[in-house]
Amino acid sequence: MALSIPEIQKAAWRCPSNIALVKYWGKKGKQLPANASLSFTLADLYTETTLLCTREHPGTLVVYLDGVHQPAFEPKILEFMQRIGDLLPWLTEYGFSVATMNNFPHSSGIASSASGMGALALCMAEIHARLNNQSMDFVLASNLARLGSGSACRSIRGAVSMWGQHDDYPDSNDQHAIAVDALLHPVFQGWMDAVMLVETGSKSVSSTQGHALLSEHPYAAARFQEANRNMSRLKRILQEGDIPSFVALVESEALQLHAMMMCSSPSYMLMQPQTLSIIQKIRSFREQTGIPVVFTLDAGANVHVLYAGQQHKHLEETLFVDLAKDCERGRYICSNIAAGSASLT
């Protein structure tokens, strides 16, 4: 290598989770999306990761979560490093220590893989820039994150991020996400997300397994077409501030995601009875009050409640009190929708 390789390199980043409005579900090629997707960034739900690289034991890896050694995480990260070796050839020169923490439950369908892989990718992109005497390349970071966890690429930049080539979104592509904050009509500025924690344990079927089942799914092609049509519809909705259409589209996307799971082969279900109870309560509350609270789901049992920030106090005193009855230990967590990645050094 032409690079001068220092003995030690270190970087630390915070990366947020995200919640997709139009869902990414299904892959092609080398971790490329079968359809375009768009997400809100959850700035207050994040992973913080410190990556330490030393030349003393090249090829080794140790991972800590909340200060506890987690050997079960290491094979996936080693596989990720092998996958990105052509983009970061200096990886072969180092051994690695990864120390990470989430401020929300991991592996339970709140996109902890997105924030986790995003944070690790940002650390790697910073070190790569330093070794090459370049400025930080967030496009590279998004590309690296995608190769670790598809939706992670949408957590790198922007309060609103989209991924996947789509004719209605200039500069969109399958390799990395782009920030599309400029789409937001003022009516959507300052929205928040309350995540109702129905289930905080690991999911029965991982997202990786779920994506794989799309390869033989009888409705996959129709789903991909509908998702891309919804991307066109959502662009107009966000630009025009069309809240009724926003409610209808976002909730339909959530239910389509879980419908695909329930009619795959083998079939599986990640929603729980409490998930359905929360959905029904949200719909009833909206009908009774006219307040546009919106539910969506990730690949898990937990329910995301999207709402205008100025309604936060009122919702905490009314709707959320009721929804918390269906949550594990009555827990839910709230986040602003805003850009959230940041260097910690």
For each residue, the residues with C-beta under 8 A, 3 or more apart:
1: 5 89 90 93
2:
3: 90 131 132
4: 131
5: 1 55 90 93 131
6: 9 131
7: 54 55 56
8: 52 53 54 55
9: 6 51 52 53 94 127 130 131
10: 50 51 52 53 345
11: 50 51 122 123 124 126 127 343 345
12: 48 49 50 51 123 343 344 345
13: 48 49 119 122 123 126 341 342 343 344
14: 46 47 48 119 340 341 342 343 344
15: 46 47 49 115 116 118 119 121 122 152 155 156 340 341
16: 41 42 43 44 45 46 115 118 155 335 339 340 341
17: 41 42 45 46 47 104 110 111 112 114 115 155 335
18: 39 40 41 42 111 114 115 151 154 155 161
19: 39 40 42 111 193 296 298 304 306
20: 23 24 37 38 39 151 154 253 296 298
21: 38 39 40 234 249 250 253 296
22: 35 36 37 38 227 230 231 234 249 253
23: 20 37 227 253 254 256 257
24: 20 33 35 37 150 151 163 164
25: 34 35 210 211 214 223 227 257 260 299
26: 33 34 35 211 214 217 220 223 224
27: 31 32 33 34 150 211 214
28: 32 33 34
29: 32 174
30: 83 147
31: 27 83 146 147 150
32: 27 28 29 174 175
33: 24 26 27 28 36 37 150 163 164 174
34: 25 26 27 28 214 220 224
35: 22 24 25 26 164 223 224 225 227 228 231
36: 22 33 162 163 164 165 166 169 172 227 228 231
37: 20 22 23 24 33 151 154 162 163 164 227 231
38: 20 21 22 160 161 162 163 180 231 234
39: 18 19 20 21 151 154 160 161 162
40: 18 19 21 159 160 191 193 306 337
41: 16 17 18 154 155 158 159 160 161 337 338 339 340
42: 16 17 18 19 45 46 111 193 195 335 336 337 340
43: 16 46 159 335 336 337 338 339 340
44: 16 103 333 334 335 336 340
45: 16 17 42 103 104 110 115 195 333 335
46: 14 15 16 17 42 43 102 103 104 115 119 340
47: 14 15 17 100 101 102 112 115 116 118 119
48: 12 13 14 100 101 103 119 344
49: 12 13 15 98 99 100 101 116 119 120 122 123
50: 10 11 12 98 99 100 123 344
51: 9 10 11 12 96 97 98 120 123 124 127
52: 8 9 10 96 97 98 99
53: 8 9 10 94 95 96 127
54: 7 8 57 94 95 97
55: 5 7 8 58 93 94 95
56: 7 95
57: 54 60 95
58: 55 92 93 94 95
59: 92 95
60: 57 95 96
61: 74 77 78 81 95 96 97 98
62: 69 74 96 97 98
63: 69 70 71 73 74 77 97 98 100
64: 67 68 69 70 97 98 99 100
65: 68 70 73 100 101 102 106
66: 101
67: 64 99 101
68: 64 65
69: 62 63 64
70: 63 64 65 73 74
71: 63 74
72: 75
73: 63 65 70 76 77
74: 61 62 63 70 71 77 78
75: 72 78 79
76: 73 79 80
77: 61 63 73 74 80 81 98 120 148
78: 61 74 75 81 82
79: 75 76 82 83
80: 76 77 83 84 117 120 147 148
81: 61 77 78 84 85 91 96
82: 78 79 85
83: 30 31 79 80 147 148
84: 80 81 87 88 91 124 144 147 148
85: 81 82 88 89 91 92
86: 89
87: 84 140 143 144
88: 84 85 91 124 128 144
89: 1 85 86 92
90: 1 3 5 93 94 127 128 131
91: 81 84 85 88 94
92: 58 59 85 89
93: 1 5 55 58 90
94: 9 53 54 55 58 90 91
95: 53 54 55 56 57 58 59 60 61
96: 51 52 53 60 61 62 81
97: 51 52 54 61 62 63 64
98: 49 50 51 52 61 62 63 64 77 120
99: 49 50 52 64 67
100: 47 48 49 50 63 64 65 116 119 120
101: 47 48 49 65 66 67
102: 46 47 65 105 106 112 115 116
103: 44 45 46 48
104: 17 45 46 110 112 195 333
105: 102 108 110 112 197 200
106: 65 102 110 112 116
107: 112 113 201 202 203
108: 105 112 197 199 200 201 202 203 300 301 302
109: 199 203 270 297 298 299 300 301 302
110: 17 45 104 105 106 195 298 300 302
111: 17 18 19 42 114 115 151 155 298
112: 17 47 102 104 105 106 107 108 115 116
113: 107 116 117 148 149 151 152 207
114: 17 18 111 117 118 145 149 151 152 154 155
115: 15 16 17 18 45 46 47 102 111 112 118 119 152 155
116: 15 47 49 100 102 106 112 113 119 120 149 152
117: 80 113 114 120 121 145 148 149 152
118: 15 16 47 114 115 121 122 141 145 149 152 153 155 156 341
119: 13 14 15 46 47 48 49 100 115 116 122 123 341
120: 49 51 77 80 98 100 116 117 123 124 145 148
121: 15 117 118 124 125 141 142 144 145 148 152 156
122: 11 13 15 49 118 119 125 126 141 145 156 341 343
123: 11 12 13 49 50 51 119 120 126 127
124: 11 51 84 88 120 121 127 128 141 144
125: 121 122 128 129 136 137 138 140 141 144
126: 11 13 122 123 129 130 136 343
127: 9 11 51 53 90 123 124 130 131
128: 88 90 124 125 131 132 134 137 140
129: 125 126 132 134 135 136 137
130: 9 126 127 133
131: 3 4 5 6 9 90 127 128
132: 3 128 129
133: 130
134: 128 129 137
135: 129
136: 125 126 129 141
137: 125 128 129 134 140 141
138: 125 141 142 156 157
139: 142 143 176
140: 87 125 128 137 143 144
141: 118 121 122 124 125 136 137 138 144 145 156
142: 121 138 139 145 146 153 154 156 157 176 177
143: 87 139 140 146 147 153 175 176
144: 84 87 88 121 124 125 140 141 147 148
145: 114 117 118 120 121 122 141 142 148 149 152 153 155 156
146: 31 142 143 149 150 152 153 163 175 176 177
147: 30 31 80 83 84 143 144
148: 77 80 83 84 113 117 120 121 144 145 152
149: 113 114 116 117 118 145 146 152 207
150: 24 27 31 33 146 153 163 211
151: 18 20 24 37 39 111 113 114 154 155 163
152: 15 113 114 115 116 117 118 121 145 146 148 149 155 156
153: 118 142 143 145 146 150 156 163 176 177
154: 18 20 37 39 41 114 142 151 161 162 163 177
155: 15 16 17 18 41 111 114 115 118 145 151 152 161 340 341
156: 15 118 121 122 138 141 142 145 152 153 161 177 341
157: 138 142 161 177 178 179 339 341
158: 41 161 177 178 179 180 181 339
159: 40 41 43 179 181 184 337 338 339
160: 38 39 40 41 179 180 181 183 184 238 337
161: 18 38 39 41 154 155 156 157 158 177 178 179 180
162: 36 37 38 39 154 166 169 172 177 178 180 231
163: 24 33 36 37 38 146 150 151 153 154 172 174 176 177 178
164: 24 33 35 36 37 172 173 174 231
165: 36 172 173 174
166: 36 162 169 172 228 231 232
167:
168: 231 232 235
169: 36 162 166 172 178 180 231 235
170:
171: 178
172: 36 162 163 164 165 166 169 178
173: 164 165 176 178
174: 29 32 33 163 164 165
175: 32 143 146
176: 139 142 143 146 153 163 173
177: 142 146 153 154 156 157 158 161 162 163
178: 157 158 161 162 163 169 171 172 173
179: 157 158 159 160 161 339
180: 38 158 160 161 162 169 183
181: 158 159 160 184 339
182:
183: 160 180 235 238 239
184: 159 160 181 188 189 238
185: 188 189 238 239 240 241
186: 189 241
187: 241 243 308
188: 184 185 191 238 241 246
189: 184 185 186
190: 308 309 310 336 337
191: 40 188 306 307 308 309 337
192: 306 307 308 309 312 334 335 336 337
193: 19 40 42 304 305 306 334 335 337
194: 304 305 307 315 320 332 333 334 335
195: 42 45 104 110 302 303 304 305 332 333 334 335
196: 278 302 303 304 305 323 324 326 327 332
197: 105 108 200 302 327 328 329 331 332 333
198: 272 274 275 278 301 302 303 326 327 328
199: 108 109 272 274 300 301 302 328
200: 105 108 197 328 331
201: 107 108
202: 107 108
203: 107 108 109 206 207 270 299 300
204: 268 270
205: 209 210 261 268 270
206: 203 209 210
207: 113 149 203 210 211 299
208: 211 212
209: 205 206 212 213
210: 25 205 206 207 213 214 261 264 268 299
211: 25 26 27 150 207 208 214
212: 208 209 215
213: 209 210 216 217 264 265 266
214: 25 26 27 34 210 211 217 220 260 264
215: 212 220
216: 213 265
217: 26 213 214 220 223 260 263 264 265
218: 263
219: 222 223 260 263
220: 26 34 214 215 217 223 224 260
221: 224 225
222: 219 225 226
223: 25 26 35 217 219 220 226 227 256 260
224: 26 34 35 220 221 227 228
225: 35 221 222 228 229
226: 222 223 229 230 256
227: 22 23 25 35 36 37 223 224 230 231 253
228: 35 36 166 224 225 231 232
229: 225 226 232 233
230: 22 226 227 233 234 249 252 253
231: 22 35 36 37 38 162 164 166 168 169 227 228 234 235
232: 166 168 228 229 235 236
233: 229 230 236 237 245 249
234: 21 22 38 230 231 237 238 246 249
235: 168 169 183 231 232 238 239
236: 232 233 239 240 242
237: 233 234 240 242 245 246 249
238: 160 183 184 185 188 234 235 241 246
239: 183 185 235 236
240: 185 236 237
241: 185 186 187 188 238
242: 236 237 245 246
243: 187 246 247 292
244: 247 248 292
245: 233 237 242 248 249
246: 188 234 237 238 242 243 249 250 292 294
247: 243 244 250 251 286 292 294
248: 244 245 251 252
249: 21 22 230 233 234 237 245 246 252 253
250: 21 246 247 253 254 294 295 296 306
251: 247 248 254 255 294 295 296
252: 230 248 249 255 256
253: 20 21 22 23 227 230 249 250 256 257 296
254: 23 250 251 257 258 295 296 297
255: 251 252 258 259 297
256: 23 223 226 252 253 259 260
257: 23 25 253 254 260 261 297 299
258: 254 255 261 262 269 270 271 297
259: 255 256 262 263
260: 25 214 217 219 220 223 256 257 263 264
261: 205 210 257 258 264 267 268 269 270 299
262: 258 259 267 268 269
263: 217 218 219 259 260 267
264: 210 213 214 217 260 261 267 268
265: 213 216 217
266: 213
267: 261 262 263 264
268: 204 205 210 261 262 264
269: 258 261 262
270: 109 203 204 205 258 261 299 300 301
271: 258 275 276 297 301
272: 198 199 275 276 301
273: 276 277
274: 198 199 277 278 301 326 327
275: 198 271 272 278 279 297 301 302 303 326
276: 271 272 273 279 280
277: 273 274 280 281 326
278: 196 198 274 275 281 282 295 303 323 326
279: 275 276 282 283 295 303
280: 276 277 283 284
281: 277 278 284 285 319 322 323 326
282: 278 279 285 286 293 294 295 303 305 319 323
283: 279 280 286 287 295
284: 280 281 287 288
285: 281 282 288 289 291 293 318 319 322
286: 247 282 283 289 290 291 292 293
287: 283 284
288: 284 285
289: 285 286
290: 286
291: 285 286 307 311 314 315
292: 243 244 246 247 286 307 308
293: 282 285 286 305 306 307 311 315 319
294: 246 247 250 251 282 305 306 307
295: 250 251 254 278 279 282 283 303 304 305 306
296: 19 20 21 250 251 253 254 303 304 306
297: 109 254 255 257 258 271 275 300 302 303 304
298: 19 20 109 110 111 302 304
299: 25 109 203 207 210 257 261 270
300: 108 109 110 199 203 270 297
301: 108 109 198 199 270 271 272 274 275
302: 108 109 110 195 196 197 198 199 275 297 298
303: 195 196 198 275 278 279 282 295 296 297 323
304: 19 193 194 195 196 295 296 297 298
305: 193 194 195 196 282 293 294 295 315 319 320 323
306: 19 40 191 192 193 250 293 294 295 296
307: 191 192 194 291 292 293 294 311 312 315
308: 187 190 191 192 292 311
309: 190 191 192 312 336
310: 190
311: 291 293 307 308 314 315
312: 192 307 309 315 316 334
313: 316 317
314: 291 311 317 318
315: 194 291 293 305 307 311 312 318 319 320
316: 312 313 320 321
317: 313 314 320 321
318: 285 314 315 321 322
319: 281 282 285 293 305 315 322 323
320: 194 305 315 316 317 323 324 332
321: 316 317 318 324 325
322: 281 285 318 319 325
323: 196 278 281 282 303 305 319 320 326 327 332
324: 196 320 321 327 330 331 332
325: 321 322 330
326: 196 198 274 275 277 278 281 323
327: 196 197 198 274 323 324 330 331 332
328: 197 198 199 200 331
329: 197
330: 324 325 327
331: 197 200 324 327 328
332: 194 195 196 197 320 323 324 327
333: 44 45 104 194 195 197
334: 44 192 193 194 195 312
335: 16 17 42 43 44 45 192 193 194 195
336: 42 43 44 190 192 309
337: 40 41 42 43 159 160 190 191 192 193
338: 41 43 159
339: 16 41 43 157 158 159 179 181
340: 14 15 16 41 42 43 44 46 155
341: 13 14 15 16 118 119 122 155 156 157
342: 13 14
343: 11 12 13 14 122 126
344: 12 13 14 48 50
345: 10 11 12
